Amino acid sequence: LLENLQSQQHLRTLAENELAELTQKQQQLQQLLSARDALVTALQKEVSLLHTIKNLESLRAQLVDGQPCQLCGSLEHPYASHAPDADVDALNTQLREAISLLNESRDQLQHANNRTLQHQEKIKHIAGQCLETRETINALELSLLTQTEALRLGADVTLEQHREMLLAEQDAIKRTLQNIDAAQQDLTALDK
């Protein structure tokens, strides 16, 4: 039982280390997500601005050299005869790629969040098993002390009564070992 307890404590330490790594990865993914979100927002604004500029064709036709612009007040009108050169298609392509990367980052962050929750549950499960094993060990130690004290005091415990107590303790130990084996299988399944 002590070896199982040590094994459980080792598994818990490993899971806690993995959780720390996952938490760090989550933070990095969150930063990447924020940067990609900012890029998408900037590209969306730029696309909107280019559409607005192209839609100002009627105002460009009204510009006269030397007279102030109705929108900005400038006396110079470099785009009076034509809209500024802008590749809206290329900008839209950049925007679609940025949105795709943003969605990919969201998916990665969601996956990291799910793995973190799994590891937290795993640690909680292992901690519960460690507690159960400690309680079993404590109960067995108390039982052994009680039996030892009874024998030392010369109590009249028949061989059959002693055998029944030992069988009951053996059953308790078997159940505990089965619980530990099941928990280790659960942990192995979680790691996959």
C-alpha positions as YAML, in Angstrom:
chain: A
units: angstrom
residues:
- id: 1
  name: LEU
  ca: [0.00, 0.00, 0.00]
- id: 2
  name: LEU
  ca: [2.84, 2.38, 0.77]
- id: 3
  name: GLU
  ca: [4.31, 1.74, -2.68]
- id: 4
  name: ASN
  ca: [0.92, 2.47, -4.23]
- id: 5
  name: LEU
  ca: [0.68, 5.67, -2.22]
- id: 6
  name: GLN
  ca: [4.13, 6.74, -3.41]
- id: 7
  name: SER
  ca: [3.14, 5.88, -6.99]
- id: 8
  name: GLN
  ca: [-0.03, 7.95, -6.67]
- id: 9
  name: GLN
  ca: [1.92, 10.88, -5.24]
- id: 10
  name: HIS
  ca: [4.40, 10.62, -8.13]
- id: 11
  name: LEU
  ca: [1.52, 10.60, -10.66]
- id: 12
  name: ARG
  ca: [0.04, 13.63, -8.95]
- id: 13
  name: THR
  ca: [3.36, 15.50, -9.18]
- id: 14
  name: LEU
  ca: [3.63, 14.64, -12.88]
- id: 15
  name: ALA
  ca: [0.07, 15.81, -13.51]
- id: 16
  name: GLU
  ca: [0.71, 19.07, -11.63]
- id: 17
  name: ASN
  ca: [3.83, 19.69, -13.73]
- id: 18
  name: GLU
  ca: [1.86, 19.04, -16.93]
- id: 19
  name: LEU
  ca: [-0.83, 21.41, -15.68]
- id: 20
  name: ALA
  ca: [1.77, 24.14, -15.16]
- id: 21
  name: GLU
  ca: [3.03, 23.63, -18.73]
- id: 22
  name: LEU
  ca: [-0.53, 23.72, -20.07]
- id: 23
  name: THR
  ca: [-1.26, 26.91, -18.16]
- id: 24
  name: GLN
  ca: [1.81, 28.54, -19.68]
- id: 25
  name: LYS
  ca: [0.75, 27.38, -23.15]
- id: 26
  name: GLN
  ca: [-2.73, 28.79, -22.53]
- id: 27
  name: GLN
  ca: [-1.25, 32.18, -21.73]
- id: 28
  name: GLN
  ca: [0.86, 32.12, -24.90]
- id: 29
  name: LEU
  ca: [-2.16, 31.11, -26.98]
- id: 30
  name: GLN
  ca: [-4.23, 33.87, -25.39]
- id: 31
  name: GLN
  ca: [-1.56, 36.43, -26.35]
- id: 32
  name: LEU
  ca: [-1.46, 35.06, -29.90]
- id: 33
  name: LEU
  ca: [-5.25, 35.15, -30.08]
- id: 34
  name: SER
  ca: [-5.26, 38.80, -28.94]
- id: 35
  name: ALA
  ca: [-2.65, 39.76, -31.54]
- id: 36
  name: ARG
  ca: [-4.53, 37.98, -34.32]
- id: 37
  name: ASP
  ca: [-7.79, 39.56, -33.23]
- id: 38
  name: ALA
  ca: [-6.17, 42.99, -33.36]
- id: 39
  name: LEU
  ca: [-4.85, 42.23, -36.87]
- id: 40
  name: VAL
  ca: [-8.31, 41.17, -38.09]
- id: 41
  name: THR
  ca: [-9.84, 44.33, -36.63]
- id: 42
  name: ALA
  ca: [-7.20, 46.53, -38.30]
- id: 43
  name: LEU
  ca: [-7.67, 44.80, -41.67]
- id: 44
  name: GLN
  ca: [-11.45, 45.12, -41.41]
- id: 45
  name: LYS
  ca: [-11.07, 48.86, -40.77]
- id: 46
  name: GLU
  ca: [-8.70, 49.19, -43.71]
- id: 47
  name: VAL
  ca: [-11.09, 47.35, -46.05]
- id: 48
  name: SER
  ca: [-13.95, 49.54, -44.86]
- id: 49
  name: LEU
  ca: [-11.85, 52.67, -45.40]
- id: 50
  name: LEU
  ca: [-10.94, 51.59, -48.93]
- id: 51
  name: HIS
  ca: [-14.59, 51.01, -49.74]
- id: 52
  name: THR
  ca: [-15.42, 54.44, -48.36]
- id: 53
  name: ILE
  ca: [-12.69, 56.04, -50.45]
- id: 54
  name: LYS
  ca: [-13.95, 54.34, -53.60]
- id: 55
  name: ASN
  ca: [-17.49, 55.48, -52.79]
- id: 56
  name: LEU
  ca: [-16.39, 59.14, -52.67]
- id: 57
  name: GLU
  ca: [-16.23, 59.28, -56.48]
- id: 58
  name: SER
  ca: [-18.99, 61.88, -56.70]
- id: 59
  name: LEU
  ca: [-17.19, 64.17, -54.26]
- id: 60
  name: ARG
  ca: [-13.90, 63.80, -56.16]
- id: 61
  name: ALA
  ca: [-15.64, 64.97, -59.32]
- id: 62
  name: GLN
  ca: [-16.65, 68.20, -57.53]
- id: 63
  name: LEU
  ca: [-13.09, 69.12, -56.45]
- id: 64
  name: VAL
  ca: [-11.59, 72.24, -58.02]
- id: 65
  name: ASP
  ca: [-7.88, 73.12, -57.76]
- id: 66
  name: GLY
  ca: [-7.28, 76.01, -55.38]
- id: 67
  name: GLN
  ca: [-10.65, 75.64, -53.62]
- id: 68
  name: PRO
  ca: [-10.93, 73.85, -50.27]
- id: 69
  name: CYS
  ca: [-12.15, 70.26, -50.11]
- id: 70
  name: GLN
  ca: [-15.62, 69.92, -48.60]
- id: 71
  name: LEU
  ca: [-14.45, 67.08, -46.34]
- id: 72
  name: CYS
  ca: [-10.96, 68.03, -45.15]
- id: 73
  name: GLY
  ca: [-10.45, 71.63, -46.25]
- id: 74
  name: SER
  ca: [-7.29, 70.92, -48.22]
- id: 75
  name: LEU
  ca: [-6.47, 73.15, -51.19]
- id: 76
  name: GLU
  ca: [-4.57, 70.35, -52.93]
- id: 77
  name: HIS
  ca: [-6.51, 67.46, -54.43]
- id: 78
  name: PRO
  ca: [-4.14, 64.67, -55.53]
- id: 79
  name: TYR
  ca: [-6.99, 62.21, -56.04]
- id: 80
  name: ALA
  ca: [-9.40, 64.53, -57.82]
- id: 81
  name: SER
  ca: [-9.16, 62.65, -61.10]
- id: 82
  name: HIS
  ca: [-8.87, 59.12, -59.73]
- id: 83
  name: ALA
  ca: [-9.18, 57.10, -56.53]
- id: 84
  name: PRO
  ca: [-5.98, 56.17, -54.73]
- id: 85
  name: ASP
  ca: [-4.43, 52.95, -55.93]
- id: 86
  name: ALA
  ca: [-5.45, 50.21, -53.58]
- id: 87
  name: ASP
  ca: [-5.65, 46.51, -54.10]
- id: 88
  name: VAL
  ca: [-8.90, 45.70, -52.32]
- id: 89
  name: ASP
  ca: [-8.77, 42.10, -53.48]
- id: 90
  name: ALA
  ca: [-5.33, 41.57, -51.95]
- id: 91
  name: LEU
  ca: [-6.49, 43.23, -48.75]
- id: 92
  name: ASN
  ca: [-9.59, 41.00, -48.64]
- id: 93
  name: THR
  ca: [-7.34, 37.95, -49.12]
- id: 94
  name: GLN
  ca: [-5.19, 39.10, -46.21]
- id: 95
  name: LEU
  ca: [-8.32, 39.59, -44.14]
- id: 96
  name: ARG
  ca: [-9.62, 36.08, -44.93]
- id: 97
  name: GLU
  ca: [-6.22, 34.58, -44.01]
- id: 98
  name: ALA
  ca: [-6.11, 36.57, -40.78]
- id: 99
  name: ILE
  ca: [-9.64, 35.42, -39.88]
- id: 100
  name: SER
  ca: [-8.63, 31.82, -40.59]
- id: 101
  name: LEU
  ca: [-5.59, 32.16, -38.31]
- id: 102
  name: LEU
  ca: [-7.75, 33.79, -35.65]
- id: 103
  name: ASN
  ca: [-10.20, 30.88, -35.75]
- id: 104
  name: GLU
  ca: [-7.30, 28.43, -35.58]
- id: 105
  name: SER
  ca: [-5.98, 30.21, -32.50]
- id: 106
  name: ARG
  ca: [-9.42, 30.07, -30.88]
- id: 107
  name: ASP
  ca: [-9.58, 26.33, -31.53]
- id: 108
  name: GLN
  ca: [-6.09, 25.81, -30.09]
- id: 109
  name: LEU
  ca: [-6.96, 27.82, -26.99]
- id: 110
  name: GLN
  ca: [-10.19, 25.86, -26.52]
- id: 111
  name: HIS
  ca: [-8.24, 22.60, -26.81]
- id: 112
  name: ALA
  ca: [-5.70, 23.83, -24.25]
- id: 113
  name: ASN
  ca: [-8.54, 24.87, -21.92]
- id: 114
  name: ASN
  ca: [-10.11, 21.41, -22.22]
- id: 115
  name: ARG
  ca: [-6.80, 19.70, -21.51]
- id: 116
  name: THR
  ca: [-6.26, 21.93, -18.48]
- id: 117
  name: LEU
  ca: [-9.67, 20.96, -17.12]
- id: 118
  name: GLN
  ca: [-8.87, 17.29, -17.70]
- id: 119
  name: HIS
  ca: [-5.59, 17.61, -15.82]
- id: 120
  name: GLN
  ca: [-7.27, 19.44, -12.97]
- id: 121
  name: GLU
  ca: [-9.80, 16.60, -12.70]
- id: 122
  name: LYS
  ca: [-6.98, 14.07, -12.93]
- id: 123
  name: ILE
  ca: [-5.13, 15.75, -10.05]
- id: 124
  name: LYS
  ca: [-8.33, 15.87, -8.02]
- id: 125
  name: HIS
  ca: [-8.95, 12.17, -8.71]
- id: 126
  name: ILE
  ca: [-5.40, 11.18, -7.73]
- id: 127
  name: ALA
  ca: [-5.60, 13.29, -4.57]
- id: 128
  name: GLY
  ca: [-8.80, 11.46, -3.64]
- id: 129
  name: GLN
  ca: [-7.12, 8.11, -4.20]
- id: 130
  name: CYS
  ca: [-4.14, 9.16, -2.08]
- id: 131
  name: LEU
  ca: [-6.52, 10.14, 0.69]
- id: 132
  name: GLU
  ca: [-8.38, 6.82, 0.46]
- id: 133
  name: THR
  ca: [-5.10, 4.88, 0.54]
- id: 134
  name: ARG
  ca: [-3.89, 6.86, 3.57]
- id: 135
  name: GLU
  ca: [-7.18, 6.21, 5.33]
- id: 136
  name: THR
  ca: [-6.92, 2.50, 4.56]
- id: 137
  name: ILE
  ca: [-3.35, 2.41, 5.83]
- id: 138
  name: ASN
  ca: [-4.38, 4.25, 9.00]
- id: 139
  name: ALA
  ca: [-7.32, 1.88, 9.54]
- id: 140
  name: LEU
  ca: [-5.08, -1.16, 9.04]
- id: 141
  name: GLU
  ca: [-2.47, 0.23, 11.41]
- id: 142
  name: LEU
  ca: [-5.14, 0.85, 14.03]
- id: 143
  name: SER
  ca: [-6.53, -2.65, 13.53]
- id: 144
  name: LEU
  ca: [-3.08, -4.18, 13.86]
- id: 145
  name: LEU
  ca: [-2.39, -2.15, 16.99]
- id: 146
  name: THR
  ca: [-5.71, -3.22, 18.47]
- id: 147
  name: GLN
  ca: [-5.03, -6.87, 17.68]
- id: 148
  name: THR
  ca: [-1.50, -6.65, 19.00]
- id: 149
  name: GLU
  ca: [-2.72, -5.04, 22.20]
- id: 150
  name: ALA
  ca: [-5.43, -7.68, 22.58]
- id: 151
  name: LEU
  ca: [-2.90, -10.47, 22.14]
- id: 152
  name: ARG
  ca: [-0.46, -8.82, 24.49]
- id: 153
  name: LEU
  ca: [-3.08, -8.48, 27.18]
- id: 154
  name: GLY
  ca: [-3.84, -12.14, 26.82]
- id: 155
  name: ALA
  ca: [-7.37, -11.68, 25.55]
- id: 156
  name: ASP
  ca: [-9.22, -14.83, 24.72]
- id: 157
  name: VAL
  ca: [-9.41, -14.57, 20.96]
- id: 158
  name: THR
  ca: [-10.08, -17.87, 19.40]
- id: 159
  name: LEU
  ca: [-8.16, -18.92, 16.35]
- id: 160
  name: GLU
  ca: [-11.37, -18.77, 14.29]
- id: 161
  name: GLN
  ca: [-12.11, -15.17, 15.38]
- id: 162
  name: HIS
  ca: [-8.56, -14.16, 14.54]
- id: 163
  name: ARG
  ca: [-8.84, -15.86, 11.13]
- id: 164
  name: GLU
  ca: [-12.14, -14.01, 10.40]
- id: 165
  name: MET
  ca: [-10.56, -10.65, 11.29]
- id: 166
  name: LEU
  ca: [-7.59, -11.34, 9.05]
- id: 167
  name: LEU
  ca: [-9.86, -12.39, 6.17]
- id: 168
  name: ALA
  ca: [-11.90, -9.19, 6.57]
- id: 169
  name: GLU
  ca: [-8.70, -7.12, 6.49]
- id: 170
  name: GLN
  ca: [-7.50, -9.07, 3.45]
- id: 171
  name: ASP
  ca: [-10.78, -8.27, 1.66]
- id: 172
  name: ALA
  ca: [-10.41, -4.58, 2.53]
- id: 173
  name: ILE
  ca: [-6.88, -4.56, 1.14]
- id: 174
  name: LYS
  ca: [-8.02, -6.30, -2.08]
- id: 175
  name: ARG
  ca: [-10.77, -3.72, -2.60]
- id: 176
  name: THR
  ca: [-8.30, -0.90, -2.06]
- id: 177
  name: LEU
  ca: [-5.85, -2.41, -4.55]
- id: 178
  name: GLN
  ca: [-8.65, -2.85, -7.09]
- id: 179
  name: ASN
  ca: [-9.62, 0.80, -6.63]
- id: 180
  name: ILE
  ca: [-6.00, 1.84, -7.14]
- id: 181
  name: ASP
  ca: [-5.68, -0.31, -10.29]
- id: 182
  name: ALA
  ca: [-8.90, 1.16, -11.68]
- id: 183
  name: ALA
  ca: [-7.70, 4.68, -10.95]
- id: 184
  name: GLN
  ca: [-4.37, 4.04, -12.63]
- id: 185
  name: GLN
  ca: [-6.18, 2.74, -15.69]
- id: 186
  name: ASP
  ca: [-8.34, 5.87, -15.68]
- id: 187
  name: LEU
  ca: [-5.21, 8.02, -15.51]
- id: 188
  name: THR
  ca: [-3.60, 6.10, -18.34]
- id: 189
  name: ALA
  ca: [-6.74, 6.61, -20.43]
- id: 190
  name: LEU
  ca: [-6.73, 10.34, -19.66]
- id: 191
  name: ASP
  ca: [-3.13, 10.67, -20.78]
- id: 192
  name: LYS
  ca: [-4.02, 9.21, -24.17]
...
